[in-house]
């Protein structure tokens, strides 16, 4: 294979899977949030008041969608760059930045933070692993 073509394909694969990691992660995280919420009562009414659910905590953790997209981009990039310690840096910065908001609430914000972070990181890592594997094919 022509080396210039090979490099172009590698760049295309890395960019395409990076876009998938960043932009397709948000709908995935929202779907996981819906699954994590308590089911409605048998009569179809709202869930019990002591379990507000993770979707209700969205007002407490504003900016979560943008933060999640940047988090997925950073995780994807650090894995492809071979800097696995970068994942720890990303998670530490995110945790420290959100700590005051998480400490001050009792409405499911911590659960939303943990579920969203784990889903985002796992999805970005999966996309990075797929990119790593595809680039290694040629």
C-alpha positions as CSV (number, residue, x, y, z in Angstrom):
1,X,0.0,0.0,0.0
2,X,1.1,3.5,-0.8
3,X,2.6,5.0,2.5
4,X,0.8,8.3,1.9
5,X,-2.5,6.5,1.4
6,X,-1.9,4.4,4.6
7,X,-1.3,7.6,6.6
8,X,-4.4,9.2,5.2
9,X,-6.5,6.2,6.1
10,X,-5.0,6.1,9.6
11,X,-5.9,9.8,10.1
12,X,-9.4,9.2,8.7
13,X,-10.0,6.3,11.0
14,X,-8.7,8.1,14.1
15,X,-10.7,11.3,13.3
16,X,-13.9,9.3,12.5
17,X,-13.8,7.2,15.7
18,X,-12.9,10.3,17.7
19,X,-16.0,12.0,16.4
20,X,-18.0,8.9,17.3
21,X,-16.5,8.9,20.8
22,X,-17.3,12.5,21.4
23,X,-20.7,12.9,19.8
24,X,-22.3,9.5,20.0
25,X,-21.4,9.3,23.7
26,X,-24.0,11.8,24.7
27,X,-27.1,9.8,23.5
28,X,-25.6,6.7,25.1
29,X,-25.1,8.4,28.4
30,X,-28.7,9.7,28.3
31,X,-30.0,6.2,27.6
32,X,-28.0,4.9,30.6
33,X,-29.5,7.6,32.8
34,X,-33.0,6.6,31.7
35,X,-32.2,3.0,32.6
36,X,-30.8,3.9,35.9
37,X,-33.8,5.9,37.1
38,X,-36.3,4.0,39.3
39,X,-39.2,2.6,37.4
40,X,-42.6,4.3,37.7
41,X,-45.0,3.0,40.3
42,X,-47.4,0.2,39.2
43,X,-50.2,2.7,38.7
44,X,-48.1,4.7,36.2
45,X,-47.4,7.6,38.6
46,X,-44.0,9.1,39.3
47,X,-41.5,7.1,41.4
48,X,-41.3,7.4,45.1
49,X,-40.1,10.8,46.4
50,X,-37.1,9.3,48.3
51,X,-35.7,8.2,44.9
52,X,-35.6,11.2,42.7
53,X,-33.4,9.6,40.1
54,X,-30.4,10.7,38.1
55,X,-32.3,12.6,35.4
56,X,-33.7,14.9,38.0
57,X,-30.2,15.9,39.1
58,X,-29.4,17.4,35.7
59,X,-30.3,20.9,37.1
60,X,-27.7,20.5,39.8
61,X,-24.9,19.5,37.5
62,X,-25.2,22.1,34.7
63,X,-22.9,21.8,31.7
64,X,-22.7,18.1,32.0
65,X,-23.1,17.4,28.3
66,X,-20.2,19.7,27.3
67,X,-18.1,18.4,30.1
68,X,-18.8,14.8,29.0
69,X,-17.9,15.5,25.4
70,X,-14.6,17.1,26.4
71,X,-14.0,14.2,28.8
72,X,-14.5,11.6,26.1
73,X,-12.2,13.6,23.7
74,X,-9.5,13.7,26.4
75,X,-9.8,10.0,27.3
76,X,-9.8,9.0,23.6
77,X,-6.7,11.2,22.9
78,X,-4.8,10.0,25.9
79,X,-5.3,6.4,25.1
80,X,-4.3,6.8,21.5
81,X,-1.2,8.8,22.6
82,X,-0.2,6.0,24.9
83,X,-0.5,8.2,27.9
84,X,-2.8,6.1,30.1
85,X,-2.1,8.3,33.1
86,X,-4.0,11.0,31.3
87,X,-7.2,9.2,32.2
88,X,-6.4,9.7,35.9
89,X,-5.7,13.3,35.3
90,X,-9.0,13.9,33.4
91,X,-11.0,12.1,36.2
92,X,-9.2,13.9,39.0
93,X,-9.8,17.3,37.4
94,X,-13.4,16.5,36.8
95,X,-13.9,15.1,40.3
96,X,-12.2,18.1,42.0
97,X,-14.2,20.6,39.9
98,X,-17.5,19.0,40.7
99,X,-16.8,18.2,44.4
100,X,-18.5,21.3,45.9
101,X,-21.7,20.7,43.9
102,X,-21.7,17.0,44.7
103,X,-21.1,17.6,48.4
104,X,-23.9,20.1,48.7
105,X,-26.7,18.0,47.2
106,X,-28.7,14.9,48.2
107,X,-30.8,14.6,45.1
108,X,-29.0,12.0,43.0
109,X,-26.3,14.3,41.7
110,X,-23.5,12.0,42.9
111,X,-25.1,9.0,41.2
112,X,-25.5,11.0,38.0
113,X,-21.9,12.0,38.1
114,X,-20.6,8.5,38.6
115,X,-22.9,6.8,36.1
116,X,-22.2,9.5,33.5
117,X,-18.4,9.5,34.0
118,X,-18.1,5.7,33.9
119,X,-20.3,5.4,30.8
120,X,-18.3,8.2,29.0
121,X,-14.9,6.8,29.9
122,X,-15.9,3.2,28.9
123,X,-17.3,4.4,25.6
124,X,-14.3,6.6,24.8
125,X,-11.9,3.8,25.7
126,X,-13.8,1.4,23.5
127,X,-13.6,3.8,20.6
128,X,-9.9,4.3,21.2
129,X,-9.4,0.5,21.3
130,X,-11.2,0.1,18.1
131,X,-9.2,2.8,16.4
132,X,-5.9,1.3,17.8
133,X,-6.9,-2.1,16.4
134,X,-8.0,-0.8,13.0
135,X,-4.8,1.3,12.5
136,X,-2.8,-1.7,13.5
137,X,-4.3,-3.7,10.6
138,X,-2.1,-2.0,8.1
